[in-house]
Amino acid sequence: MTSLKRIRLVAMREIRERGKSKAYIISTIFTLVILGGAIVVPGLLGGGPSNHHVGLIGDGGDEIVATAAELAVREADEGEESDTFETTRFDTLEDAEAALDGNDVDVVLVDTSEIVIAGFGGFGGPGGGGVTNLLQQAASTLRVQELVTENESAAEVISILSSEPLTTRDVGGSDEENAGLRGVIAFGGLVLMYFAVLTYGSWMLSGVTEEKTNRVVEILLSTLKPWEIFAGKLTGIGMLGLGQMLMLVTVALIGIRIQGSVEVPDLPIDSVVALIGWFVLGFLLYATLFGAAGSLVSRMEDAQNAAAPLSIIAVVGYIFSFVALNDPTTLWAQVGTYFPFTAPYVAPIRLALQEIAWWEMTIAVAVTIATLVVLIGLAGRVYAGGLLRFGSRVKWLDAFRSAE
Amino acid sequence: MLRIDQLYKSYGQVVALDGCTFEVTPGRMLGFLGPNGAGKTTAMRSVFGLVTPDSGSVTWNGQRIDDDLRARFGYMPEQRGLYPKMKARDQLAYYGRIHGMSKSDAFDSATGWLEMLGLEERADDPVEQLSHGNQQRVQLSAALVHDPEVLVLDEPFSGLDPIGASTMSDVLRRETAKGKAVVFSSHQLDLVEDLCEDVAVVHQGRIVMSGVVKALKDASPIRRLELEMDGPADRILGHLDGVRSASVVDGRHVLLIDAATDVRRVLAEAESAGTVRHFIYTTPSLTDLFKEAVA
């Protein structure tokens, strides 16, 4: 039997057993629900038109509300319903404030001079954002209208005030339509990479330790070579991770489409391909080290401790990468591109933001692959040396030396 | 024939194997004996490449053991291990497959073993839900599922209850009868004497005694004399000429005497101290031989 076939058997067992474990299914569903919720829910809550209830005292209020309603119609996107207004007239300020207090009205307009609100009620709540802005805009529209000549129609004034008279031109170099989306991909990619490194790294860690804890490893080693088991586990867990990752991305894209804020087909394909490629490299790089750490301990309780230095590298690399996210052209961002433990974070960010030259990307990939090759050699040896040493935690160097 | 030849292995100052040499013949069962720390596990692991000896070789029919050969061997490590959450049948089939069986062969063989050991109804339960005894049965099946030519079992009887031990004995006898080369280590010498035709005793990494049990007994320079007698015999029995040791087991005096000693003289002298009601004169037990060998 060839090594490839053995590796495939180990990988398939990993996928089958881990894939149907409660832990995997629950964590996948949980992550999908959170992600889906984070994208869709704000849209559902804040996106729809609202009905504003305005209390009126004195004269002139009706006119402001009518203008505000007109402005709302203009501001609404084509084909969407606009905000609507409802008014209630009060005789005294006391009555009006009582109604405001009881949430019967959102705001109270006193003559044409004052808006009374009851504190900040959240973005969608009474007196918050939308309604006061609309009323303020309407009031100023009416004041301007008083100043201009009779033949200027009210509609024209409103049109001028509610439009953007200056056009915007971006000379940043990136194609404008995708600029926002690229930023989202850069940030989303970074978070996903971080999630992947830590989550799938810890799967590798616990997967290796588990086989030592339950002593299966000695049976496996009587037939399989250490590197075959290691490669099989990496492949299996990597595939499960990639599967989960693709599910997450798919749900994110569907969520964005439902919300309708971004045109999904415009997704820059180079960024997505690079992100998947870097996901594989980043996963292999970190999971190799986590796997080696797992072979040093015999008990699950010790596994996290053995892997602590690696987790710190992963977290520091993630935090460091915000430098590149803020400004992908800085020296630090360039340094991070060539350092193997930050490259999987930084390189896709710079690519997504279109701030990386092809040769920089080539060097980054080459450096990471070269490091990976060396690490697989070292980690494979530590793994082979650590596997059959049960009991207390084995030191990295001892495991390396004692490899058969 | 499985031949372990001149194995040397040391860990720093500690010598684990010191020229260990023995053979396991197809169709015969070898009991591999030795005190704790004598090198039994190290020797068995070196068959599977789990330990690389400093020098020496392990061969099967004259051929050095490589991956393909090793796939035809079955191993039960001293430290038992199964995936707790994996179903018994899936698990056995997996072990079959990594030894090179096809998917359907592995599945059929796993099912067959589970049926034979009375576990067919538990085949699709996770191993962790099985009783301790049943887990031991699955463990045994794991070493046998790929129908190996050579079986190497490290302490297979430890932790087994009498029923489990008898199941284990039956299976080992049957596999040996099929022409397999079987070697197992054990501290239960009665059991080994009962099961094995051949034994090898390792002490401080070296084989100090090996061969066919019966021949070893016959060739031994000692004999065993068991006496049941009335009277205060204890004082004199240990001091008779030609008696190596004397002890009392279950009210019976057990003397180990030189094979050359005339047993009638010993009996006559014993008679002078009391009345001999019953005596057995025989070759030494395996335990006697073992103690002599590692003394």
Chai-1 contact restraints between the chains, C-beta under 6 A:
chainA,res_idxA,chainB,res_idxB,connection_type,confidence,min_distance_angstrom,max_distance_angstrom,comment,restraint_id
A,M1,B,G100,contact,1.0,0.0,6.0,A-B,restraint_1
A,L9,B,R97,contact,1.0,0.0,6.0,A-B,restraint_2
A,L9,B,I98,contact,1.0,0.0,6.0,A-B,restraint_3
A,R13,B,Y94,contact,1.0,0.0,6.0,A-B,restraint_4
A,E17,B,M86,contact,1.0,0.0,6.0,A-B,restraint_5
A,N214,B,G81,contact,1.0,0.0,6.0,A-B,restraint_6
A,N214,B,P84,contact,1.0,0.0,6.0,A-B,restraint_7
A,R215,B,Q79,contact,1.0,0.0,6.0,A-B,restraint_8
A,R215,B,G81,contact,1.0,0.0,6.0,A-B,restraint_9
A,V216,B,G81,contact,1.0,0.0,6.0,A-B,restraint_10
A,V216,B,Y83,contact,1.0,0.0,6.0,A-B,restraint_11
A,E218,B,P77,contact,1.0,0.0,6.0,A-B,restraint_12
A,L221,B,L50,contact,1.0,0.0,6.0,A-B,restraint_13
A,S222,B,F48,contact,1.0,0.0,6.0,A-B,restraint_14
A,S222,B,Y75,contact,1.0,0.0,6.0,A-B,restraint_15
A,T223,B,A71,contact,1.0,0.0,6.0,A-B,restraint_16
A,T223,B,I98,contact,1.0,0.0,6.0,A-B,restraint_17
A,T223,B,H99,contact,1.0,0.0,6.0,A-B,restraint_18
A,E404,B,T52,contact,1.0,0.0,6.0,A-B,restraint_19
